[in-house]
Amino acid sequence: MKNNYEVEIHILGNCIFDTDTFLKVLDKGIEPKDFYSTNNENLFNALIECYGEKGSTDILTFNKYLEKNNVTITYVMNVLEEKITFTDITPYMNELLNLRVVRERLNLAKDIQKGILKSDEDIKNRLEAIEAIKSKIGNDNSIVTLDKVEIVDVYTLEKIPTGLKAIDSKLLGFAMGSLNIITGYNANGKSTLINQMCIAESLSRGYKVFAYSPELTNSNLKSWLYPTIANDDHFIEKSYYGEKYRTLGDIGVKYIDKWIKDKLFIYSDDSITSSEKQLLFDMNRLARTGVRVFIIDNLMKIDLADSYKNEYVAQKIFVNKLKEFARKYKAIVHLVAHPKKPQLGSNKITKYDIAGSGDISNLADYVVSISRITDEDREKSIELRDKDAVIKVMKDRIKGNGEFANTFKFDKTRKRFYSTLNELNKDYGYEGKEDFIQVEMRSY
């Protein structure tokens, strides 16, 4: 925890956002005087009064309590903008109390030095008051026995499959509430795999998706994603200086535009951010509107808080925040993390090759890599002669699988990895058959 202000803002923001969190804070024994900032002390008083009369801490219910306690609505909005939502606010409550203990000890020392405390009894009473504050720290009833814990059946958990049968037969899909790391060298197919496995498959199953990809313009993203989603009959043949090629036609683009408009969310080109704080704020906002799949491509494009002090620690903190986020909203977060530079003559990746903090893969629930099959690989193995890529699951915390890998072909026109014709020709569901016939008839 960095300072009083940050701790207090996160606690108050979460209390306003969620009444149940406010009740946890009260149960902890937090009092207005535990807040160092007068504004924050007054705001907590307003929340107490509002809940006492209205049974809620919702921002729409407590304007009059703010005015009574000399807190402006502008200040409240700043609190809400700066706070980060957590599934477990306990560490922040403990830190708030720790900071109060430190202040009280300093005040006690100053009062003794100034001669304000006249007797040993006065000093004893102050020390007992400090001990009372300390007793609240860690008193969370957070320890339980296993008879109160439900067994989780990994086969019935809510999951989103990868859409690749050879992988799903073992992985079962990505469980909601999990963090997945995707890695691979440049030009080995990471972005295409994300389009197919994380975006198209999620959309086809009714999930809304947020994709953060600052290295691509939105036009680039659309040009790469739409062919992956498109059905084969929406491709048309063209020629360039006598060379024929197939590309997605206007009709297919229009259909996908109509289908995807309320399902996939991205930053506009002129508003994309590199700020960790802004990105997490926007992710929380989208999650509250029903977005369940979040793609961050990639870790190195984000300006992490305090990374100038220790980059690896900053990475660990950020990845922890993503994991907390996934759990809170029962979402899936796919985070792209680049591998270290390959050793000469090798393009094989292990989970230990991810650049940056080792905690990136340690904290993840899944780690998936993709590698291109080289001509040299094909020469060494007959089985690889007609294959293009290896997709390896290097970590599966949920089902407990060891590492496993499968080889796939790649269709350059459709921009799809596949091992069966069903995967190559998969219909992601954007096309309404009757409407399609009518549009086709009108186009002639």
LINURQUI-V736540 format. One record per backbone hydrogen bond with DSSP energy under -1.0 kcal/mol. NH is the residue of the N-H (numbers start at 1). CO is the residue of the C=O. Records with the same first field share a line. If there is no record, write none. Layout:
BEGIN
NH->CO ; CO
END
This chain:
BEGIN
7->3
8->4
9->5
10->6
11->7
12->8
13->9
14->10
15->11
16->12
17->13
18->14
22->18
23->19
24->20
25->21
26->22
27->23
28->24
29->26
30->25
34->31
35->32
41->37
42->38
43->39
44->40
45->41
46->42
47->43
48->44
49->45
50->46
51->47
52->48
53->49
54->50
55->51
61->58
66->62
67->63
68->64
69->65
70->67
71->66
76->72
77->73
78->74
79->75
80->76
81->77
82->78
83->79
93->89
94->90
95->91
96->92
97->93
98->94
99->95
100->96
101->97
102->98
103->99
104->100
105->101
106->102
107->103
108->104
109->105
110->106
111->107
112->108
113->109
114->110
116->111
123->119
124->120
125->121
126->122
127->123
128->124
129->125
130->126
131->127
132->128
133->129
134->130
135->131
136->133
137->134
139->136
140->138
148->145
149->146
156->153
160->174
167->164
168->164
169->165
170->167
171->167
172->168
174->160
176->158
177->331
180->333
181->366
182->335
183->368
188->185
193->189
194->190
195->191
196->192
197->193
198->194
199->194
200->195
201->196
203->199
204->200
206->203
207->202
209->263
210->293
211->265
212->295
216->213
221->217
222->218
223->219
224->220
225->221
226->222
229->225
230->226
234->231
235->232
236->247
238->245
240->243
243->240
245->238
247->236
249->234
253->249
254->250
255->251
256->252
257->253
258->254
259->255
260->256
261->257
263->260
264->260
265->209
271->268
276->303
279->275
280->276
281->277
282->278
283->279
284->280
285->281
286->282
287->283
288->284
289->286
290->287
291->286
292->208
293->208
294->332
295->210
296->334
297->212
299->336
301->298
302->299
303->274
304->302
307->304
309->306
310->306
314->310
315->311
316->312
317->313
318->314
319->315
320->316
321->317
322->318
323->319
324->320
325->321
326->322
327->323
328->324
329->325
331->326
332->292
333->178
334->294
335->180
336->296
337->182
340->353
346->343
353->350
355->338
360->357
362->358
363->359
365->179
366->179
367->395
368->181
369->392
370->183
371->390
373->388
378->374
379->375
380->376
381->377
385->382
387->384
388->408
389->408
390->371
391->406
392->369
393->404
394->367
395->367
397->365
400->396
404->393
406->391
408->389
409->418
411->416
415->411
416->411
418->409
424->420
425->421
436->432
437->433
438->434
439->435
440->436
441->437
442->438
443->439
END
